[in-house]
Structures are given as C-alpha cells and as structure tokens.
Amino acid sequence: MTRTKKVKSAGRFGARYGRSVRTKITEIESVQRKKQECIFCNGIAKRLSKGIWQCKKCNKKFASHTYFLPKKEG
C-alpha cells in the first residue's frame, strides 16, 4: 500500500473516488486518529464504535460526536 506525504491515509484508494472525497477523508482521519481527551476527567478516551466512547482513566462510557471529541472551551 502506497501512502505519500501529499495524500496521507487516502493513498489506499489510489485514483478512485475523486480528489475532493479523498481530501475530506484525510482531514477526518487525521483528527480521528489523534488521542482524544475525556470530557469528564481529561484522560484518554477510546472510540468503541460510532459515537460511543470510553475513558481509560475514569472508565466512563459515554456518547458524543462520531469521529472525534469536541475540545473544551473556557
């Protein structure tokens, strides 16, 4: 599987699906694969399935955004 710096994780699709679709997928996956911060205790949250998250520190299971957790403001 070829992945270059330019197309990143979307390199697995080759020339299929069009440039704009592959660009959107790259943006989502780059944020999704970063460590996500628990909204309760600031620990590391792991994505179990679509919108279901579990914190490794406080062991809470919660529902939130599908691909990544929102940043706390304030």
PyMOL commands that set and color helices and strands:
alter all, ss='L'
color gray80, all
select helices_A, chain A and resi 8-13+19-32
alter helices_A, ss='H'
color red, helices_A
select strands_A, chain A and resi 36-37+44-49+52-55+61-63
alter strands_A, ss='S'
color yellow, strands_A
deselect
rebuild
show_as cartoon
